[in-house]
Amino acid sequence: MYRHPFRHRPFNEEPGSRDPGCRLYGCVGTALNRRTLLAGFGAAIALPATRAIASHAPATYKLGALEVTVVSDGVLNVPLSFSLPETPLPEAAALFRAHGLPEAGSPSQTNVVFVKSGNERILIDAGSGPNFQQTAGKLQENLEAAGVAPDSITKVVFTHGHPDHLWGALDDFDDAPRFPNARYIISAAEWDFWTDPDTPSRLPDALKGMALGSSRILKAIEDKLERRKNGETLAPGLAYLATPGHTPGHMAVVIEDGGQRLIVGGDVLANTAISFARPDWRIGADFDRDQGIATRRRLLDQLASDRTPLIGFHLAWPGYGAVERSGTAYRFVPL
């Protein structure tokens, strides 16, 4: 019988540990059991005030002959000390206050994009599945409520290999793909990073469990997975756009048809306030924080200049809007 590696490896924080990354992704030192799985990965960081999960009806947009729908996978609760480890909390609070947001931060949406392109039914990212946080992992039920059956999905395109984008591809208990008729696509650099056996040793202890989990899931779907590079076509009207920094092989997806263009940004612009007003802030979840800053600035300049709309995975529901210049920085304008 196949043994889930997380069931015999540590994931949660040591008693008394103050490292929020442990509570989010998994640390060395505490065994994971089935009861913890049922409670959900990362559930320890859920805030009491955000236990309720907002219910969002799918939001659909036309792009030429393509149909683009945003479907919620729920919300994530991530402490500011993890998101902004190098920023004094009063500075973060002041920024949020200026943007009408709670000073302690707010739950992060998870906006999954579903595209109808000819006979193709394409998901961009697969959500987290039920074992990451109690407030997330709602994609399958929300797709089905929108009339999209899991077996109708023909392709799943990953922006990157973090749990909230990848882990929903696999049903942990059945050890089978959640979208049984789909092919999968990930960037070649992202595949190389997560499946490299040396990757866990190069990451902080707080992220080792995440690396092991993502490697396991990618290898489980390897026979149906294709590796692509920057600029390569993924499906009719869809192509990869390199946006590294958050992870080494992070990709945005360009959707284009009928003279219209849209960027599905994954996590390259992940916070309605920080990513636009302070793209120079170093983000805790970025693998290469300096490269993340450079990528954000380059993409923001492009989006503001071209007036190309954006869908951000973690932006306020449904994450669809435009980028405008605001002094020396930028702002996100919902559309």
C-alpha positions in Angstrom: 0.0 0.0 0.0 1.2 3.5 -0.8 2.2 5.4 2.3 1.6 9.2 2.2 5.0 10.7 3.1 3.4 13.4 5.3 1.8 10.8 7.5 5.2 9.7 8.6 7.0 13.0 8.5 6.7 16.1 10.7 4.6 19.1 9.6 3.4 21.2 12.4 5.4 23.5 14.7 7.2 22.2 17.8 5.3 23.1 21.0 6.2 26.7 21.8 7.6 27.4 18.4 7.0 31.0 17.2 7.9 30.5 13.6 4.7 31.1 11.7 6.1 29.4 8.6 6.0 26.1 10.6 2.4 26.5 11.1 1.8 27.3 7.5 4.0 24.7 5.6 5.4 22.3 8.1 8.5 22.0 10.3 10.8 19.3 11.4 9.9 17.8 14.7 6.2 17.0 15.0 4.5 13.9 13.6 1.5 14.4 11.3 -1.4 12.0 11.7 -4.7 11.4 10.0 -6.6 13.5 12.5 -4.3 16.5 11.7 -4.9 15.9 8.0 -8.7 16.0 8.5 -8.3 19.2 10.4 -6.4 20.7 7.5 -2.8 21.7 6.7 -2.1 25.1 8.1 -5.3 25.2 10.2 -3.3 26.3 13.3 -2.8 29.7 11.8 -6.5 30.3 11.1 -7.7 33.4 13.0 -10.9 33.1 15.1 -12.4 36.1 13.4 -11.9 34.6 10.0 -13.3 31.1 10.5 -16.3 31.8 8.3 -15.7 31.3 4.6 -17.3 33.8 2.2 -19.4 32.2 -0.5 -18.7 33.7 -3.9 -20.6 33.0 -7.1 -18.3 32.4 -10.0 -17.4 35.6 -12.0 -17.3 35.2 -15.7 -15.7 37.4 -18.4 -15.5 37.2 -22.2 -12.2 37.6 -24.0 -12.8 37.3 -27.7 -14.2 33.9 -28.2 -12.8 32.6 -24.9 -14.8 32.4 -21.6 -12.8 33.1 -18.5 -14.4 32.3 -15.1 -13.0 32.9 -11.6 -13.9 30.3 -9.0 -13.1 30.5 -5.4 -11.0 27.9 -3.5 -11.8 29.7 -0.2 -9.5 31.9 1.8 -6.1 31.6 3.5 -5.0 33.0 6.9 -1.4 34.0 7.0 0.2 36.0 9.8 1.9 39.3 8.9 5.1 38.1 10.5 5.3 35.5 7.8 4.2 37.7 4.9 6.4 40.6 5.8 9.3 39.4 8.0 11.5 42.4 7.3 8.9 45.1 7.6 8.1 46.8 10.9 4.5 46.0 11.7 3.6 49.6 12.3 4.6 50.4 8.7 2.5 47.6 7.4 -0.5 48.7 9.6 -0.2 52.2 8.3 -0.2 51.0 4.7 -3.3 48.8 5.3 -5.0 51.7 7.1 -4.4 54.0 4.1 -6.0 51.4 1.8 -9.1 50.8 4.1 -7.9 47.4 5.2 -7.6 45.9 8.7 -4.3 46.9 10.3 -3.5 43.4 11.2 -4.1 42.2 7.6 -7.0 40.3 6.2 -7.6 36.8 4.9 -6.2 36.1 1.5 -8.6 35.1 -1.3 -7.7 32.2 -3.6 -9.0 32.9 -7.1 -8.7 30.0 -9.5 -9.3 30.7 -13.2 -11.2 28.4 -15.4 -11.0 28.9 -19.2 -13.2 27.6 -22.0 -11.2 27.6 -25.2 -12.8 25.6 -28.1 -13.0 22.1 -26.8 -10.5 22.7 -24.1 -11.6 23.2 -20.4 -8.6 24.6 -18.6 -7.9 25.3 -15.0 -5.1 27.7 -14.1 -3.9 26.2 -10.7 -5.7 23.5 -8.8 -6.2 25.1 -5.4 -5.0 23.5 -2.1 -7.2 20.5 -1.6 -8.8 19.9 1.8 -5.6 19.3 3.8 -4.0 22.7 3.9 -6.2 25.1 5.8 -9.8 24.6 7.0 -10.9 27.8 5.2 -9.6 26.7 1.8 -9.8 23.6 -0.5 -13.3 24.6 -1.8 -12.5 24.5 -5.5 -14.1 21.2 -6.4 -17.4 21.9 -4.8 -17.5 25.4 -6.2 -16.7 24.1 -9.7 -19.5 21.6 -9.4 -21.9 24.3 -8.2 -21.0 26.2 -11.3 -21.8 23.1 -13.5 -18.2 22.1 -14.1 -17.5 18.4 -13.4 -14.0 17.4 -12.4 -13.8 14.9 -15.3 -14.6 17.7 -17.8 -11.3 19.4 -17.2 -8.9 18.8 -20.0 -5.8 20.7 -18.8 -4.5 22.0 -15.5 -1.8 24.7 -15.9 0.2 25.5 -12.8 1.7 28.9 -12.1 4.0 27.4 -9.5 4.4 24.6 -7.0 3.2 26.1 -3.7 0.5 24.1 -1.9 -2.4 26.4 -2.5 -1.8 26.1 -6.2 -0.7 22.5 -6.6 -1.9 20.3 -3.9 -5.6 20.3 -5.0 -4.5 18.3 -8.1 -4.4 15.1 -6.1 -7.0 13.4 -3.9 -4.7 12.4 -0.9 -6.9 9.7 0.4 -7.6 8.0 -2.9 -4.1 8.8 -4.1 -5.6 9.6 -7.5 -5.8 12.8 -9.7 -8.8 15.0 -8.7 -9.2 15.8 -12.4 -9.0 12.3 -14.0 -9.1 13.3 -17.7 -6.7 16.3 -17.5 -3.2 16.7 -18.8 -1.0 18.9 -16.6 1.5 21.7 -17.5 4.2 23.3 -15.3 7.3 25.3 -16.2 10.4 23.3 -16.7 12.3 25.3 -14.1 9.6 24.8 -11.5 9.6 21.1 -12.1 13.3 20.9 -11.7 13.2 22.9 -8.5 10.5 20.9 -6.6 11.6 17.5 -7.8 15.3 18.1 -7.0 16.1 15.8 -4.0 18.4 18.5 -2.7 15.7 21.2 -2.6 14.5 20.5 1.0 18.0 20.8 2.3 18.3 24.3 0.7 15.1 25.6 2.3 14.5 26.7 5.9 13.1 24.1 8.2 9.7 25.8 8.0 9.4 25.0 4.3 10.9 21.5 4.1 7.5 19.8 4.6 6.1 21.9 1.7 8.9 20.9 -0.6 8.4 17.2 0.2 4.6 17.5 -0.4 4.9 19.4 -3.7 7.6 16.9 -5.0 5.3 14.0 -4.1 2.3 15.4 -6.0 4.3 16.4 -9.1 5.8 12.9 -9.3 2.3 11.3 -8.8 1.0 13.1 -11.9 4.3 12.9 -13.9 3.0 10.5 -16.6 0.4 13.1 -17.5 2.5 16.2 -17.0 4.3 18.4 -19.6 7.1 20.9 -18.9 7.0 24.2 -20.8 9.1 27.3 -21.0 8.5 31.1 -21.2 6.4 32.1 -24.2 5.3 28.5 -25.1 1.7 27.9 -26.0 -0.3 26.0 -23.4 -3.6 25.8 -25.2 -5.3 27.9 -27.9 -5.1 31.5 -26.7 -2.9 30.7 -23.6 0.9 31.0 -23.1 3.4 31.2 -20.3 5.0 34.5 -19.2 8.1 34.1 -16.9 7.7 35.9 -13.6 10.4 34.3 -11.3 11.2 35.3 -7.8 8.2 34.0 -5.8 9.5 30.6 -6.9 12.4 29.9 -9.3 10.1 28.9 -12.2 7.0 31.0 -11.4 4.9 31.7 -14.5 2.0 34.0 -15.2 -0.4 33.0 -18.0 -1.2 35.3 -20.9 -4.7 34.8 -22.3 -5.3 36.4 -25.6 -8.1 36.3 -28.3 -9.9 38.7 -30.6 -7.4 41.5 -30.0 -8.0 41.3 -26.2 -5.4 40.3 -23.6 -5.5 39.3 -19.9 -2.7 38.3 -17.5 -3.4 35.6 -14.9 -0.6 36.5 -12.5 -0.5 33.7 -9.9 1.3 35.1 -6.9 3.5 37.7 -8.6 1.1 40.4 -7.4 -0.5 38.9 -4.3 -1.7 41.7 -2.1 -4.0 44.6 -3.0 -2.1 47.1 -0.9 1.5 45.8 -0.7 2.1 44.6 -4.2 1.1 47.8 -5.8 1.9 50.6 -3.3 5.1 49.0 -2.0 6.5 46.6 -4.6 9.9 47.2 -3.1 9.0 45.4 0.2 10.6 42.0 0.6 8.0 39.3 0.8 8.5 36.3 3.2 7.0 33.8 0.8 9.3 34.8 -2.1 12.1 32.3 -2.7 14.3 35.0 -4.1 13.1 38.3 -2.5 15.3 40.6 -4.6 14.2 38.9 -7.8 10.6 39.1 -6.6 10.9 42.9 -6.3 12.4 43.2 -9.8 9.7 41.0 -11.3 6.9 42.9 -9.6 8.3 46.3 -10.8 8.7 45.0 -14.4 5.2 43.5 -14.6 3.5 46.5 -12.9 5.2 48.9 -15.4 4.0 46.7 -18.3 0.4 46.4 -17.1 0.1 50.1 -16.4 1.6 51.0 -19.8 -0.4 48.5 -21.8 -3.6 48.7 -19.8 -3.7 44.9 -19.8 -6.1 43.6 -17.1 -4.9 41.2 -14.4 -6.4 38.4 -12.4 -4.4 37.9 -9.2 -4.7 34.6 -7.3 -4.7 36.3 -3.8 -6.2 39.7 -4.7 -9.6 40.8 -3.3 -12.4 38.7 -4.9 -12.5 38.1 -7.8 -9.0 39.5 -8.3 -9.9 41.1 -11.7 -8.7 44.6 -12.4 -6.3 47.1 -13.9 -3.0 48.6 -12.8 -2.6 52.3 -12.7 0.3 54.5 -11.8 0.0 56.4 -8.5 2.8 58.8 -8.0 6.0 56.8 -7.9 4.0 53.6 -7.2 0.9 51.9 -8.5 -2.6 51.0 -7.5 -5.0 48.2 -8.3 -8.4 49.2 -9.8 -11.1 46.5 -9.7 -13.0 46.2 -13.0 
